[in-house]
Amino acid sequence: MQAVSRRRFLQVSAGAAGLAVAGGAATQAVPSRGPGARGADRVRKVPTFCDICFWKCGAIAYVKNDRLWKIEGNPEDPLSRGRLCPRGTGGVGAHFDTQRLTAPLMRRQVRGAEEWVAVTWDEALTHVAAKMRGIASKYGPEAMALFSHGIGGNFLKHTLKAYGTPNLAAPSYAQCRGPRDVGFQLTFGEEVGSPERTDIRNARCLTLLGSHLGENMHNTQAQEFAEAVGSGASIIVVDPRLSVAASKAKYYLPIKPGTDTALLLAWMNVLLAEDLYDREYVAAHGFGFDAFAAELAPFTPEWAYPITSIPPESIRETAREMARHRPASLVHPGRHVTWYGNDAQRSRAVALLNALLGTWGRKGGFYQPASMSVPEYPYPPYPHPERGRADNPGRKYPFAETAITTGLRDATLTGLPYPVKGWMVYATNLLQALPGEAETLRAIQQLDLLVVLDVIPSEIAGWADVVLPESVYLERYDDLNVELFREPFVALRQPVVEAPADQKPNWWIARELALRLGLQAYYPWSHVEDYLDTRLKGAGFSLAELKTKGLVRGKQPPVFYEEGVEPVFPTPSGKIEFYSLQLKEAGFDPVPRYQPTPEPPAGAFRLLYGRAPMHSFSRTQTNPLLGELMSENEVWLNAAMARRLGLERGAWVRLRNQDGRQSNRVRVRPTERIRGDCVYLVHGFGHTARGLHPRFRKGASDAGLITRYVRDPLMGGTGMSVNFVTLEPEG
């Protein structure tokens, strides 16, 4: 075995990749043959689906002369519709990324000493299995937790459930969409889903509150947004920053950060006071409407004006614009909605506004999604854990439906309700994804085992006991994508090229670990192709068919009430709950109320953050294609404030938050496109992992500055737009 320092964390990987290239593996692009060259190019097309973000767009990869060449959208796929976003098109770069992990690594000394040993897969997995058996023997199998992101985690979830733990969590819930799901479920009895069930292409009025379509690049929605704009739909955008979407708006409302609920209440007040809501829809499907209307009476546009800074006439005109186009008047539910701590109630206000406009189940609003019927693999039943999940003791957050990542971190720190002593982290960089980096590091020090599975040496990998290098999505099979969407389909991800070195697919890692844990009964198949073929044959298809086509589509069912879909609302009342007795009985407001958020201290700005169309979280900065498009972020600062501070475009500054945490240096972008009380960063930059040396300390990390957060009382999500920063000129 060979010891390697953190400085050489990636030199081992780069050397192995170089040997793979020298040996003829498909790791290097080859230019097309020019005139006079012998022979013709051999081009092979392989259908698959993308993994650069969660949207999972259908794609076709091209292999030229046995080397990966390019990737395009699959025209048969209802998600991509033949087009990929910049991230998807640049997915080829994930295969060629020179920063990739290529060999299993084990910590040599104490955690954090940054000394590593390159080992074989057998050594690494045998060590992990032994540690997991020790944890189960001493603390119970529930003391092991899995943090994962994306469909690639399915087989690891299977192994961990067979092992006996219920503690499986993803940041996509408590740090992203969870409040939205809870708000809509409390109102309509159903979640919005992922991808969201929004009929943007048929909307005649689209309202966006902090939803950056065109920047977050959720492919189908971005395409439908362009169609809606092209067909003359009215666009209303509420955002402290003039986003790409706001540049297309008929009405742009530069709201004061933290006051969106006040605006939503005022909009609903106008619809009720001026009798602009869908009376027939509400009468047929509503519950508790009179009590709801009485609660809304005080929240006039004049009440909202000093809170939001939006003039009353603008509030009234935009409310009338929404009503003018109902029911094809969609108020977008958003995706990343963990802002200020009372986010589930704000999302419920969004749901209630949609209910007044009659959009749920209606064309131009929200459709009823469908999916293919593909049976699960006939596994034996999982063991029943002796203890429930550790993340939410006593149901402190009564409406949390899935595990809360920060709740598992709390259990690791405190040992309550019982100790959590092992973490397995798949495809999520917890030091960038969770607020309160110091808490995460303290929790890690309480662990007996930290295993990280990833394709690059992220910050969380730097603290791991064992790092397992996964093959990228163009090199592996994953579970079937049986999506809930406008039309049903099932899609296959399959290998396009071989991995360049000793990376392994997640299904292989999960299975090999299970065998070492004595869980052979849960993996009766020897290769994932057997698993996939069994499931597909149960639905009347075959693996051979999907390897050729990439996906199969079902018959388009009715998706709107106008087409014959029966309105069903799985709430306690069986109707749309304008007044929630569930919330009232649990001690919460049955109708949302505005709760003020703290103001920035003198001389400070509220820190806002978002996405860029070429990057996914902190996962893609070393991708050689996507990294060229955006190598580091900038801090957006109102132009007048920049002049006051004497900061010109491109000036270097460091951001310091209210707790004294300082960022890497970052360039200033003075602009009229942001309010003067806030600044804005694109998320995912400012890496501190030395293994990511091309992007090491490039730009500022918003995550590193989020030392404070407010937990949503309904579901435990972490409101993170509650941090304030000052700008300190460099030098």
Secondary structure as UniProt FT lines:
FT   STRAND          2..5
FT   HELIX           6..8
FT   TURN            9..10
FT   HELIX           11..22
FT   TURN            23..24
FT   TURN            35..36
FT   STRAND          43..49
FT   TURN            54..55
FT   STRAND          58..64
FT   TURN            65..66
FT   STRAND          67..73
FT   TURN            75..76
FT   TURN            78..82
FT   HELIX           86..89
FT   TURN            90..91
FT   HELIX           92..96
FT   TURN            98..99
FT   STRAND          105..107
FT   TURN            111..112
FT   STRAND          115..118
FT   HELIX           121..139
FT   HELIX           141..143
FT   STRAND          144..148
FT   HELIX           151..153
FT   HELIX           154..163
FT   STRAND          168..169
FT   HELIX           171..172
FT   HELIX           173..177
FT   HELIX           178..188
FT   TURN            193..196
FT   HELIX           200..202
FT   STRAND          205..209
FT   TURN            213..215
FT   HELIX           219..230
FT   TURN            231..232
FT   STRAND          234..238
FT   TURN            244..245
FT   HELIX           246..248
FT   STRAND          251..253
FT   TURN            257..258
FT   HELIX           260..273
FT   TURN            274..275
FT   HELIX           279..285
FT   STRAND          286..287
FT   HELIX           289..296
FT   TURN            297..298
FT   HELIX           301..308
FT   HELIX           312..324
FT   TURN            325..327
FT   STRAND          329..331
FT   HELIX           343..357
FT   TURN            363..364
FT   HELIX           393..395
FT   TURN            398..399
FT   HELIX           405..414
FT   STRAND          422..426
FT   HELIX           430..433
FT   HELIX           437..444
FT   TURN            445..446
FT   STRAND          449..454
FT   TURN            459..460
FT   HELIX           461..463
FT   STRAND          466..470
FT   HELIX           473..475
FT   STRAND          481..483
FT   STRAND          489..491
FT   HELIX           506..516
FT   TURN            517..518
FT   HELIX           520..522
FT   HELIX           528..538
FT   TURN            539..540
FT   HELIX           543..549
FT   STRAND          551..553
FT   HELIX           561..563
FT   TURN            572..573
FT   STRAND          576..577
FT   HELIX           581..585
FT   TURN            586..587
FT   TURN            602..603
FT   STRAND          605..610
FT   TURN            613..614
FT   TURN            617..618
FT   TURN            621..622
FT   HELIX           624..629
FT   STRAND          634..638
FT   HELIX           639..645
FT   TURN            649..650
FT   STRAND          652..657
FT   TURN            658..659
FT   STRAND          662..671
FT   TURN            676..677
FT   STRAND          678..682
FT   TURN            683..684
FT   HELIX           690..695
FT   HELIX           702..705
FT   STRAND          710..711
FT   TURN            713..715
FT   STRAND          718..719
FT   STRAND          724..729
//
